[in-house]
Each structure stands twice: as structure tokens, then as C-alpha cells.
Amino acid sequence: MAQGNPLIEVVGLKKYFGEVHALDDITETIYEGEVVAVIGPSGSGKSTFLRSLNLLETPTAGHVRMEGVDITDPKTDIDMLRQKMGMVFQQFNLFPHMTILKNLTLAPMKLQKLSEADANARAMALLTRVGLADRAGAYPAQLSGGQKQRIAIVRALAMQPDVMLFDEPTSALDPEMVGEVLEVMRNLACDGMTMVVVTHEMGFAREVASRVLFMDGGRIVEQNTPQELFEHPKSERLKSFLAKVL
Amino acid sequence: MIAAIDIGAWFETIYAWLQNAWANLSSDFYLNFIKEDRWKFLVRGLGVTLEVAFFAAIAGIVLGALLAIIRTTADKAGRLRFLNWLAKLYITVVRGTPVVVQLLIINFVIFSSAFIDAVIVAIIAFGLNSAAYVAEVFRSGIMSIDEGQFEAGRSLGFSYGQTMLYIVMPQAFKNVLPALANEFITLLKETSVSGYIGLIDLTKAGDIIRSRTFSAFFPLIAVALVYLIMVVVLSAGVTRLERRLRNGAR
């Protein structure tokens, strides 16, 4: 595993929902330029893990450091750090009351103080990249699921983040739209973006990821390069999981 | 032949009756509206009603939004617990007592020794009353917005307040517009009890005319019509606003 500098360091992360241990003492590091796929059965804690990385979930214990800054420290300006961590949701979560262009320019204009012209130029370049420049004036309700998710990806990219977090980005899509979204993610990975992807798309994990984490019961049970993990699973739990999904 | 004569007499009777009724109506109309320029009384009353309703509505929106933000911040983020408790108490008390009683208390208890214009007192009373209802309207609107919208805003780096302002509130406002319009229609009509604190609003003006002329029909129907027209115009305005805001919505 060729590795850059550590980007996100997770140390002893625990998250309890009452009696349920959604995350049970996770220590893991995401390095610059990596594409980390997180797989596992539902309820294994993979979404909670991802959402803890930008503090959408507040951990019960443990630390998450982004570029050396402890985001779990109450004194940290979490809003500043989140600007560097793009996030894509299963349900897209586009802003329905704004045009596509406005969805992309809102955060850069308000948070990075870009002029409208600069923000528009950045947005149009991104829209062109995902083949949706002609929909800039449309509203989210007028788009297909696949288009919405591509917009959601470039909305996050418009903030020029250092890492992109994907929470099951294709799970809410009709099957014929999965491809177009994965294509955008594949291109993003090729451009060297650091990505953490919670996914059920084993093909994508195998092909695009540089490392795959297998989670079960709130722990990272096994991790390896995609080839090794999928060809030679070591733990029984991973073997039975792969037998079901492949 | 006999039948024909009867019909002729019958028509004549009806005609005479109609003539008489018309004469009565027009003299009644003259008495209630034209004589001593009584219509000006109604116009001034209408002015007071509009003034009280308008400023009370603004006070209601501002204070109501504030209460709603306190309530939802407490529910969503678990902060502002004490303020939330106060807000809940306020809403319970205001919604649990009649607006006339609140108006009387504010006028005769709270401002009993202060020389404050009755219009101001009414604006304060109706504004405070409306705020409690508006707060619950706004709160239901904010709660109706999917949590994902909130998370999307926060994940881009917006603060709690910015997320509320740019993303949640505009959508919530659109959702609650019909309920909000309903509240303002209620408010406009509720100001008709302003006479209790000696304010001559539209209702009181009509009632004063009635007591002077001893004829109830015209002043009261006129007052009712004016309220009706105001509400119809307000509703039409809201419908247009709704249509304009609806573009692009799901």
C-alpha cells in the first residue's frame, strides 16, 4: 500500500446508542490519495463510522483527527474542518428550493466568500465535468436520481475538499442509474481525490478502492487490498458475507 | 275579469311596498353613513384595525420565529433548555387564555398606571398573542424539513444558524405559508375586540354608529363586509405568493 501523509486518524472511536455498540473501539488511519471502501452487513456500523469522521455523529469516546486537528475537541471549529470534508448522502439531500447552480454556489459564496461570477464559473466547470451543464437552471425535482447524485457529488466538490465521504451513494438509485454515479466516482478517484466510500457495490470496491475495510458488529474485522480481501478472505465472517453478496 | 283586477291590485300593493322599503333603506343608508359624515367614522376605524393588525402581525412573526428557533434548537441540539422551558410556558399560557382577557390584563393590569396610547397597547397584546400561535406554526414547519437537509447543510460547513437561515427556514416558510395566512386572518378578525380597551377600531366604529342611529342593519353589515373584503384580498395575495414559491418544489 503506497501511502501519502495521514489525512484522517481515528483513535479508539466508540459510539453507543443506548445498549447498542454501533462502533466498538475503532482505530484506523486514512491516508492522502487513498480510496477506502467500507463494506459489511447492514447494522455493522459502517455508516456510523463514516458519519463520525465529520462529526455528524458525536462519538461516545475516542478521537478523530483531520489533518492533525482533533475534531472531537469541543474547542475545534468543526464548521471550518467540514469545509474540507465533502459528504455525499444516500438520499442526495439536494436543496429543493434552489436551482442546481445555486445548490453548487451557495456554500462557496457564503463560506469561502467567492464572488458570484467566480462561484458560477467553478460550478459550471464541475457541471460540465459530470455532463450536466445544461441542467444548471433546473430544480432538483426535475432531475433523475442518478442526475441528483451526480449533482450532490459536485456540490460537495465545489468546496474543493481534501477528502470526500460517500455514505452508500448508489443505494437509493434505480439499477440503471448506478453506473453513471460510479463513473463520476471512478473519475474522481483517478484524479487522486482521497475518498472513503461506504458501499454495497462490490464491483466498485474491487475495481476502484485501494483498500477495503470489512466491518461487522461495530469493529473493523478485516482489511486488505481489494484483490487480497475478495480473493483470499481470512475471517469466517468475511467469507460468509462475501458468499452472500457475490 | 275578476282575476285580472285582483292581480293588478296585488302588483300595486307589492310595488307600493317595494317603494316604501326602498325609501326606508335609502333614508337608513343616509342616516348611518352620510349624515354627519358617519362613513368617515368607519374609515378611521378601519385605519385603526389595519394599524393594529399589521404591526401585531410583524411583532408576531418576529417573536414567533424567535420562540420557534428556541423550541427547535432545544429539540434538535439539546441546547437552550431553560429558554425552551420558558417558551413552552409562554405558549401554554397564551394559548390557554382568551385574547380578550389578555388584552384587558395588559391594558388594565400591566399598563394600568402608564399613559400609553391604546393603539400601542393593542399592538403589544395582539402581537404577544399571535407570537404563540406563529411559534407553533413555524416550529411544525421546521420539524417538517427532512433531517437530511440539515445534515447536508452542516456537512458543507455551514453553522447551525446558517443552515437554519439558508436551507431549513426558506423551505419551512413555504410549507407553513397556508397555516401562517390562516393565523393572520384570525389575527385581523380578533382585533375586533379592541373596543374593550376604548379603542375605536372598525367594529367599535360600526357599533357606535348603531348606538347613535338606533338602526343596526347597515352599520353592522357594512363592518362585516369590510372584514370579508380584507380577508378575501389577503387570501388572494397569499395564494399568489404560494404559487410563486412553488416553482421547483417537489
Interface residues (C-beta under 8 A of the other chain):
Chain A: N54 L56 D79 M80 R82 Q83 M85 G86 M87 F89 Q91 N93 L94 F95 P96 H97 M98 T99 L106 A107 K110 L111 Y139 P140 A141 Q142 R155 A156 M159
Chain B: D146 G148 Q149 E151 A152 R154 S155 L156 G157 F158 S159 Q162 Y166 I167 P170 Q171 K174 N247 G248 A249 R250
